[in-house]
Amino acid sequence: MTSMTGLSTQSGASGFEHIWQAETQRSGAKQDTITVGVIVVTRDEQFFHTGLSVLSDIREYVFNRVHIQSELALKNPSLVPCSLYDEVRDKAIHFLKGQKKAINIQVIQCASLAEATGKVIHSNALNEQPDFQVGMLFYDQTSMGFQDDSIDQIDRDLDAFYRAMQKIGIPAFYTSFSTVTFIRALRTPYSYLPQQYREIVRSTDPATFQTELLRLWMDFFEMNYANRRVKPVGSLALHNTLGDQLINFFARTAPEHWLMSYYTGSVVSNLIGHLDRHAEQQGALVLRGPNEHAIACGAMANWQLYRMPFLAVVTSGMMDEFKGTLANLKETAAQGIIVVAENRLSQWYSFQGTITASEDMRDVLAAKRIPYVYMDEIEQIGENLAEVYRLYHQGQGPVVILATQNVLESSIELDLPALEALPASPSDEPVEIMTDELRQAIDLINHGPEKLVWQLGPVSEDEYALIHDIAQQAGIALVDSLAHPGTAPKYYQGKRNDNYLGTLAIYGYTPRVYNYFHTNDKLNSTDEQCLFMLKSRVAQIATPFSDGRLERKVHLVQLTQEQSHLSPFADLHLHMRCRDFLQAVKKHLNVSESLRARRMAKIMAYPDTQSDVLSKLPSLPMSPNYFFCQLNRVIEDLIEHEDYDYTGVYDVGRCGISAVRNVAKTRRGFSGWYGRALMGDALLASGYLAYTSPTNVIAFIGDGAKGIVPDILPAFIDNILTHPQLLDKSISVFYFCNGGLSVINTYQERILFNRTSRQMRLVNLAQSQFEQQIGDFDISAQTLTQFDETAVRTALTAQKRLTLFSVVLGHNNEGDGISLATAKGWQRDSADPVMHNTDSDMPPAQEVNS
């Protein structure tokens, strides 16, 4: 289509060098002296020659001089006839004619990015092209090898190239329009947005390819040289005032132990970019979830289990997207800061604003007792942050920052070294104030009834160590709950916990617990037994007992540090720190050996068995009872013979209940039943715990919970790409598919004696099965219609692996502590205690199961 008038060619040691001289200069055009480098990394002559031909086609409208360095011999330009190309060329020329600037071009062709880096540096050192700047970079992956490099590898290589330019002071454009990579085909089975470049599949149609190259060049020229706001300064880490201050705050208050998570938006994108670049250097673990709700779930789980404070950032109007988990964060007193973009008060109904003439998010936060600080003046950032830090250190839950755009994007320098002066940390030394209530509680432990039960709330590891020691010496039965599963584990430090009785809760109480508290299906008298509820509000979720029974038929001792949590049902209130209580008990513990022996005999008298027929019957579809009986058999074997350890994650639904009740635990897990009991909380939290848990992770998720929140896999993969070193473990997610909302179904069928209805129906689609490897991490999706011990064992023990099981189950109303009505059906074993030899090394569960 065109000819290269004014071309001169010379052969050098590095290949061919060519010069095009434009025939004429546009009238009145200002003659710039800058030389723009066009870097072409390719080994394919056709790729290179097509690009040169496109540049030649528009050279007289924008270029003074074109210098070409290439290892590939120059051929005459050859563009195929194409009406679309002609249309694009005409539009390009029309645009270029309106520009009052012309530039020199230096085209550098190389076979690799490393070679391109060397050539540019060498030319700069020789000062061959004064006022040289790197413009556009074309990276032809299709000519590099047999397959395309990974997105991350290309990102790293390009980042190294631009960092090298910046290091030696060569200006370089570093925008989304300056770098493009051509690949062979669309990436499968997953893909994501590169950070350093745009990615295009190289067309096999010459006309399409040449038109694509012209479009890319014109986009680059318009967005860089025709745009005065864009300068060739390379990748600059722009300062962000708020981001810098928050990073410094968490680095000082929680060094190497804080969680940073975000969901982006235009107004918060600069702040997030700063945090993404710098937070990890100051001890943060930066993880992402599929939505704002996931951020709250991840923060709550990591605070409950690991006391990890958090920083969360979301855009305008998204406070509501934290859902009821925001209230759960408040309830658990999770320490963290939530930054939310907000509009100026003077703005008239701003886009996504929540402070308008019609509504005010601040009223909502105040109603939830969640402190907030509204930040709208750059000059007051320091004063506002001082208030944020003061509220944070009160330890009453998250603090919300409602920040306007000017604050979020401020780059002023602030020196605020002492804003967040820490309050004195509470001492771990025992503070013994021997009140009458404490004296009565100790007397119950030392001389009280033979049935003494402690239900544990959110106790820490060191608190549980004291509890375990006291329970062994005093013969105390330990139970956990649906909201705090595993606080009393069935296995502790790899050994069977003889004091563990089971789970006590509104749903999911175990047969041993029921039979321990009842004789002939009637509650034992208050003289025979006493229930201690430690770190508990005595909430409805904690027991199956009605308010009337709690008030009149249960001898209840409550321990809580919170005045507002003191229950009207407790006979004895211990308003104190749990650690102080435990240390006082330990100091004054004086249980006779005979009382301890009688207490332990009571605990061991009740067999640890599933009891019901369904748990032994391999029907099709499987019952939850059968599946969890088999799963527990495998997990207990792994614990006892392979030192298996895991963190359980339990979502809201029948199968989450079944897992809490029936599967042996080795440590405290996370329950979606906590607080508002929101379906999906546990599933979203599992995507975070996979990276923060020190152990393997097993998540138990119902089909209702799975369908109510986003798919966790894309965000999980994104975190793999960022933190592969944190996944040297097994993560197993069991999705239980029985086609219905089972707890509601059971309520209708078993309590109200109604048939089911459409409101409980869920449609389960067949799940695709696949195997995928990301680096050295494996992802597997499998469907189980029968219990496959080999597949389950492999998943639970394979390191660096995520297994997504879809378990096909049927619905039933039998057992699993869904209601007290199921505790005494015909399938149940006799409630009369069957005495076992407590000196035997074989616990009752193994005697029955064998």
N, C-alpha and C positions, 0 to 999 in steps of 0.2 A: 504493500500500500504506500509505503514511503521509501525514500532513499536517504542515505546517510551522507549528505553533502558536508564537506569539510572534515572528513574522517582521516586521521593519520594513525598508523599502526607501527608499533615497535615491539620487538621480542626481548624479554628480559629473563633474568634468572628465575624469577617467580612466575613466569608465564607471559601472557600478552598484556600490553598496555595500549589502550586506544584513546583517542581524543576526538570528540565531536565538537565542531565549532558551529554555532547557529549562524545561518546565512545572514540574517538581519536582526537588528534589535528593534523592539517595539518602540514606536514614537513616544517620547516623553517618559519612558520607563526609567525609574531610578535604578542605577547600576549598583547592586549590593556586591560586597566583596566576600561575603561568607561562602563557604563551601560546605554543602550538605552531603554527608556520607549516606549512601544507600548500601547496606550490607546484605549480600545475597549468599546464604549458606546452602549450597547445593552441589551435587556431583553430576547433575543431569543437564546435558547441553540444551535439550529442548526447553526445559524450565527456564534456564538462563536467557536463551535467545528470545523466547517469547516476551520475557520481561523487558529486555533491551528494546525490542521492537515497539512495545507499548510506549516506553519513554521517548523513543525516536519520533513517535507519531504526534507528540505534543511538545517537542523540544523547543520549537521556535516561539512558543507562547509563554514560556516560563524560564528556560535555561539560557545562561550566557555561554557556558562551556561545560562539557561533560567529559570527565576523565575516567577511564575504565581500567581497572586492574583485574585480570582474570587468568586462571589456569586453563581456561577453555578458549579455543580459537574462535574468533569472531566470524559469524556468517552473515550474509545479507539478511536484513529484516524480512520476516515472512509472517504475515498475519492473514488468517483465513477470512474470506468475505462473510459478514454477519450483520444483519440489519440492527440487532440489538446493540452490538458493539458500536456501530456507526452512530446510533442515537446517544449512547453514553459519551462517545468522543465529542459529539457536537455540544452536548451540555457542558462537558469539561472545558472545551475551548471557549465557550461563551463565558464561563466563570473566570477562566484565566485571563481573558482579555480585560476584565474589569479590575485586575490586580495591578498595582503600580510598583511591582517589584519583580526582579528576576534574580536567580541564584545560580551559583556554580554547583555542579553535581560531581561527586566522586563515587563511582560504583565499584565496590570491592567484593569480588566473588571468591569464596573459600570453600574448602571441603568440610570444615568443621567450625564450631563456635570458638574453640581454643585457637585455631589458626587465624580466625578473624580478629580475635583479641590481639594476637601478636602483630598482625599487619597494621592495625590501627595504631597501636602503641609505637611501632617502628616508624610509621609515616609521621607521627606527631613528633617523635624524637628528632627526625631529620628536618622538621619544619617544612615539609614538602607542600603542605596546604595550610597557610596561615588562616586564622579564623575558621578552622574546621570544627564541625559539630556533627555528631551522629544523628541522623534523621530516622529513616525507616529500616527495619531489619526483617528480611524474608528468610524464614527457616524452613527448608524443604526436607522434612523427615522422610518423605517417600523415597529419597535417594540415599539415605544414610545406612540402611541395613535391611534385614529381612522383616523386621517388625518395628512399629513405632515405639519410641521410648514412652515411659509412663508420663502422665501429666506432671507429677511431682518432680521427676527427673528433668524434664524440659524447663520447668519453673526454676529449679536450682541452677541449671546451666545458664539460663538467660539472666538470672539474678547475679551470677558470678560475672558475666560479661559487663553488665551495667555498673556493678560495683567497681570493676577494674577501670572503667571509663572515669568514674567519679574519683577514684583514688589518684589518678594521674592528672586530673583536672581537665579532661576532655568533655565539653558540654554534650549532653545527650538528651533527646526527647524521651520521656518515660511516661507515656500515656497509653491508654487502651487502643489508640489508633496507630502506634508506632511500631508494634511488633506483631507479626502474624506467623503462625506455623501451619504448614500444609501436611496433612496426614493421609493415610491410605483409605481408611473407612471409619465410620462412626464407631465410637468406643462402646463395647459391651462387656459384661452385662450391666455395668454401672458407669456413669460419667458425671463430671462436675466441672464447674467453671474454673479454668486456669487463673492464676493470680498475675502472671507476668506477660500474658499474650492472649491473642485471639486464635482460635483453632478452626481450620477449614479443611474439609475433605477436598483433596485436589481432584478437579473434574477431569474425566478422560476425554471430554469433548473439547477440542482446541478452541472453538469459538467461545464457549462458556468460560474457559480458563483465562483467555486473554481479556475478556470483559471483566472478570473478577479482579485481575491484576490492576486494570485501569481504575476500577472503583476503589480498591484499597489505597492506591496512590492518591487519588483525589480526596478521599476521606482524610488521609493523613495530612495532605497539604492544607485543606480547609481548616481542620481542627487544630493545627499546629502553627503553620506559617501565616495563615490569614487571620489567626486569632491572637490578638495582642496580649491576652491574659496568660497564654501558655508560653513558658520559657524553657529553653533546653538546659535545664539545671540538673537533670537526673532524678534519682529517687531520693527525696528529702523526707526525713522523719520529722514532720511538723509537730511543734509543741502544742499540747492541749492542757490548759490550766487545771480543769476539773479532773481530768484523767491522771495527771501527774500527782495532784494532791491525794486522790483516793488510793493510788498505788502506794505512795509513801505511808499513808495511814495504815493500810493493811500490812505492809511490810514491817512496820514497827509493832503493831499490836498482835499480829499472828504470823510471824516469820515462817516461811516455807510450809504454811498450813492453812491456805485459804482458797476458796473456790470462786472462779470468775466465770460467768455465763451471760449470754446475751442473745437477743433476737433483734436483728437490725431494722433500721428504718432510715429514711433520708436525713432527718434532723439529728439523729444520734450517731450517724455513720462515722463522723470524724472522731468522736469520743471513743467509739468502739475500735476504730482503727488504731488509735494510740494505745488503748489497753491491750489489744491483740499483739502489738509489737513489743510492749514493755512489761506487762504484768508478770509474765512467766519468769522474767529475770529477777523479780522480787518475790519469788516464792509462791506465785499463784499457779493453780492448775486450771487451765482454760478449757472448758468443755462446752459443747453445744447440744441443744435439744431440738426437737422438731417444732416446738412452739413455746410461747411464754409459760403456759401451764407446766410444761416439762421443767423449765428453769426452777419454778417454785418447788416442784416435787424433788428434783435433785438436791436443792438446797436443804429442804426439810430432812430428807433421808441422811444426808451427810452430816447435818447438825446432830440429829438424834443418835446416830451410830458412832460418829468420830469427833463430835464437837468442832466441826470445821465451819468457821464463819464464811460468809459469802458476799460477793458483789454481783448484782444483776443489773443489766441495762436493757431497757426496751423503749420503743418509740411512743409517739403521741397516742393517747386514747386506749392504751393497752393495759391499764391497771386491772380492768375487769377480766382480762384474759388469764390472770393468775388463778381465777376461779376460787372455789372454796378453800383451796390449798393456802391461799393468803391467810385465811383465818387459822388454818392448822399451823402455819409458821408462827403466828402470834401465840397460839396455845402452847406450842413447844418452846417458846421463848428463844427461837433461833436468832442468833446475832448476825445481822447482815445489813447491807445498804442496798436499796432498790432505787435506781435512777430512772426516772420516767420523763420523757419530753412533754412539756406543757406549753400552752400559749401565753402570751402577754395578757394581763387582765384587761387592757384597753382594746384588745382585738375583738372585732365583731364576728362572733360565731366562726371561729377559726376551724380549719380542716382538722378533724379528729380531736379537737380540744375538748376537755372535760370540765373546764371552768368557764361557764358562759352565763348569760342571763337566765337560762333555763335549768342549769344544773351546776353542781359544784362537787367535784371529787373529794375535796377536802372534808366535806360533811360526811361522806361515806367512810373515809379513813378514820375520822373522829368517832363515828358510831362503832367502828370495829376496834376502837382503842389502839389504833396503829399510829404512832407519831410520824409527823411529816415536817418538812421544811420547804417552803416555796422560794425558789431562787430566780430572780429576774433582773438583777443588777450586777454587772461585772464588778463594780467597785465594792460590792458587799459579799463577794465570794468568800473571803476569809472569815467574816463575821458569821455568815450562814453555815459554813463548814464547822465552825466552833460549836454551833448549836447541834448540828448533826452528830458530831462526835460525843457531845454531852449526852444526847438521847441514846446513842449506841451503847455507851458504857453503863447505862441503867440496867441493861440486860433483860429487858422486857419484850424482846422480839425485834423484828426488822424495823428499820427507819426508812421512810420514803423521801427521796428528793424529787420535787417537781420543778424541773429546770427549763427555762426558756431557751430558744435557739442561740441567742447571743451569749448566754452563759455556757451552753454546751460546746460552742465553737470558739470560745475565748482562748487566746494564746498568750495572754499577759503573764509575765513572770511573777510568781508569788513566793515569798520566803516565809513559811509558816511552821517553824520547827517545833513549837511547843503547844500547838493548838489542842492536840489530843492527849494531854498529860493523863497518864493512866491512873485510875483510882487504885487504892491499895487492894491487892488480890486477897480474897478471903483465905484465911489460914487453914491449912489442912490439920493443924493441931487440934486435938479434941477440946471441945468447949462443953464441959460437963456441968450442967445445972440440974441437980437432982430434984425435979419437981415431983409432986404427988403422982401425976400421971405417968411419968417415966418409972417411978418406983413400982407402981401397979403393973406396968407392962413387964418389967424385969421379973416381978414376982410370978406373973403368968408363965413366963418362959421357964423359970427355975422350978416352980412348984405346981403349975397349972394342969389343965386337962391332958389326957393322953393323946388327944387329937388336936394338934397345934399346926395350923397351916399359915404359911406366909405367901401371899401373892405379891409378886415383884412388879413394880412399875419400871420406869426407864432408868434402872440403876446402871452405874458405870462399871467398868471392868474391875477397878480396885474395890468398889463397894460390893460387887458380887463375890470377890475373893473373901471378904470378911463374912458375908452372908453364908457362903458355903462352909466356912470353918465353923461358924456358930451352929448352923443346921446339923452338921455332923456330930458336934459335941452335945447338942440339946435334943436331937431326935425330931427336928422340925421338918414337916412336909413342905416342899416348895412347889409352887405352881406359877405358870406364866399366864398370859392373857392374849386375847385376840388382837388387842391394840399394841402389845409389846411382846411378840412371840420370841422365845429363846432367851428372855432375861433370866429365866431358870431353865438351863438346857438339860436335855436327857443325858448328854455326854459332856463331861467337863474335863478339858485338858486330855482328851483321848480316852477317858475312862468312864464307865457307866456311873451315873450319879444316883446313888441309892435313895437319896432324899427327894428326888424329883417324882412328883405324883402325876402331873399332867397339866392340862390347860383348864382354867376356870374362866368362863366368859358367857355372855348372853347367847352366843352360838359357839359351837365347837368344843364344849367341855368334854373331856374324855370319860370313858366308862369308869376308870379308877377313881376319878375325882367325884363323879356322881355317887358311886357306891360308898366312897369314903365318908361323904357328907350325909348319906341317907341310910336308914335301916328300914327294910320293907317299904321302900319308896316314900318314907317320911323323914324329914329333916331330923337329925339327932338334936337332942336338947342342948341348950346353951351351957349347961354344966359339963357336957361331954366333949365339946369342941369349941375352939376359938379361931377366928380368922383375923390375921393381921394383913392389912393392905398398905404396902410400903410405897411411898412416893405416888400416891393415888388420890384422885378426886372422888373415888367411889362412884364413878360414872355408871350409867345404865349398862354400858357395853361390858363392864368388868365382871358381872355375875349373871346367872340365869334367874336370880331371886327377885321377886317383886319388891316394891317399896315396903309393903306391909311385912313381908318375911324378914327383910333386912332390919326393920325397926323392932320386930318382936321376937324373931326366932333365930337370929344370928348374933352371936357374941362377937362384936366387931371392934377391932382396934385400928385406927387410921393414923398413918404418919404422913405429914405433908409440911412443907416449908411455907406454903402459900395460905394466908389467912382466908382468902376468898374460896379456897377449896375445901374447907372444913365441912364435913358432911353431917346433916342432922341424924343420919342413921347410925353413926358411930357411938358406941358406948364409952369409948376412951379415945380422946384426941391427943396425939403427940405432935404438937406444932413446933417442929424443929428440923434441923438439917438431918438428912439420912445418915451421913457419915458420923455425926455426933451421937446419934442414937446407937448406931452399930458399935462404935468404940466404947460407949457406956455399957452396952450389953456384954461385950467381950470382956470388959474389966470386971464386971460383977456376975459373970456366968457361973452358976453353981447348980448344975442339974445332976441329980444322983444317977448312978449307973443303972439302977433298976428302972427309973422313970425313962431314961433314954432308951433302954432295951424294950420297954413296953411300947414306947412311941414308934420305934423302928419296926417292931413286930406288926403294929397296926398298918404301917405304910406297906410292908411287904405282904400283908395278908390278902391284898386285892390284886388279882392277876392282871398283868399288862397284856391284854389281848383285844383284838378287834371285836370279838364276841359274836358279831352278826354273821349269818349264813352268807350274805352277799359278798362279803370280803374274801370268801374262799371259793366263790363260784365264777368260773371263767366264761361268763355269758358273752354274747355278741349282740349289740355293742356292749363294751365293757361297762360295768358300773363304776362310779367313782370309788366305792368301797373297795372293790377288787384291785383297781389300778394302784391306789395308794397303799394298800397292804403289800402288794408286790414291790412297789418303789421303795417303801420303807425297809423291806427285807434286804434289798440291794444296798441301800445307803448305810444301814447298820452294819452290814458285812464290811463295807469299805471303811467305815469308821474304826471297827474293831481290828481289822487285819491290815489296813493300808494307811492308817492315821489320816483318814479323809476329814477335811474340815471345809465348811462352806457357810456362806451368808445366805439366809433364805429371804425371799421377797414375795409377799403374799398380797394378792389383789382382792378386791371386794367381790364376793360371789361364793357359791357353794364349794367350788374346788379350792379357793383360797382358804376357806374354813377347814376343808378336809386336810389340806397340807399342814396347817398349823396344828391340827389335832392328832394326825396320824403319822407324820414323818418326823423321825428323830432329828433334833437340832443339836448343834455343837456350840452355838453362840447366839447372841442377840441378832435378830433380823429386822427387816422393815415391813410394816404392815400398812396397807392402804386403808385399813379399818380405823386407823387413828383419826381422831377429830371428827370431820364431817363424813367419813366413810365414803369417799368419792371413788367410783369405779374409774380405773385408769391411772390413779396416782402411783400405784406400785409399779405398773408397767413402765411408765415414763421415768420413774426413779431408777429402775434397773439399768437403763442406759447410762446413768451416771455412776451407779455403784459398781458396774463392771470395771471401771477405771480406778475407783478409790478403795474398793474392798481389798483387804490384805489376803483374802481367801478366794476359793472358788465361789461362784454365785449361781444359785438356782432360783428362778422366778416361776411362780405358779399363777397363771393368768386365765381367767374365764373368757369365753367368747363374747360375753357382754362387755367386759372391760376392754378387750381387744378392739371391739367395733366402735367404742366411744371416743377413742383418742387416735392421734396419727400413728402411722407406722414408725417404729423406732429405728428400723434398719438403716435408712439413709443417714441419719444423724450419727448412728453408731459407727458407720463406715467412715464418715468425716472425722470422727475422733480417733479412729484407728490410724488414719493417715497422719494425724498430728502427734499422737502419743502411742506409737506401737510398743514402746518399752513397758507400758503399764499393763499389758495384757498377757502376761506369762501365767495364764490360769485358764480354767474352764468356765465358760458362761453357758448355762442351759436355761432356755425359756420354754416352759410347757404351756401351750395354748390348749385349753380344754374345750372341746366343741361338742356340746350336747343339744344345741339348737334352741336354747331357752334360758330365761332368767330364773335360775333354779330356786333361789331362796324365796322369791315371791311365789313361784309355783308351789313350793312346799307349804307356804303359809296358806294359800288358797285350798290346796287339796287335803292337807293334814289337820289344819286348825279350823278352817271354815267349812270343810267338807264340800268344796265346790270343784267342778271340773276346771281344767286350765282354759285359757282364752288367748286370743291373738296378742293381747298386750304383753304376754310373756314370751312370744315367739321370736326367735332369731334365725336368720337364714345363714347357714354355714356353706360357703363355697369350697369346693375341693382346692386344697392348697398345692401350689406347684412345689416339686421337690428339686433341689439343686445342690451342687457343691461349688464353692467359689473360694479362691485363695487371694488374699490381699497381702502382698509381701510374704511373710512366713506365718500369717494368721489365716486360719480356715473358718469358713462360714458354711454351715450345712442346714438345709431345711428338709425335714422328714415327716411323714405321716404315720402314726401308729394306730392301727385298728385292733391290734392285740398287743399284749405286753411283750416287748422284745428286750430281754435282759441284756443281750450282747450290745444292741444299739444304745441302750440306756447307760450301761457301764462305760462304754467307749466315750460317750458324750460327757459323762460326769468326770472322767479322769484324764481326758485328752487335754493337754496344755495348749494354750494359744488357739482356742477354738470356741466359736459361738455356734450352738446347735439350737435351732428353732423346731421344736416338736409340735405338730398338730395332733392332739390325742382325741380320737373319736370316742365319745362316751354316750351312754344313755342316761335318761333322767330317772331318779327314784327319790323317794322321801324317807328312805330308811337310814337311820343312824346318823353319824357324824355330828351329833349334838345340835342339829338344826332347831329342835325344840325339845322341851322336857317330855313331850308326848312320845318321842322316839327313844327315850332312855329306858323304857320298861316294856317294850314290845316282846312278842313271842320269840324273836331271834336272840334276845339278850341272854347272856349267861346269868345264872342265879346271882342275886345281889349279896347272898351270904358269903362272908369272907372265907376263902379257902386257904388255910394256913400253909405256908411254905417254910422250908428249912432256911432260916435267914443266914445260916452259916455257909450255905452253898455258894460256890463261885458262879453258878449259872443263874442269872436273874430270871424272874418269872416269865418275862416275855419270851425268852428263848425256850423255856420248858414247854410253853404252850405252842409256839410256832414250830418246834421240832416234831 
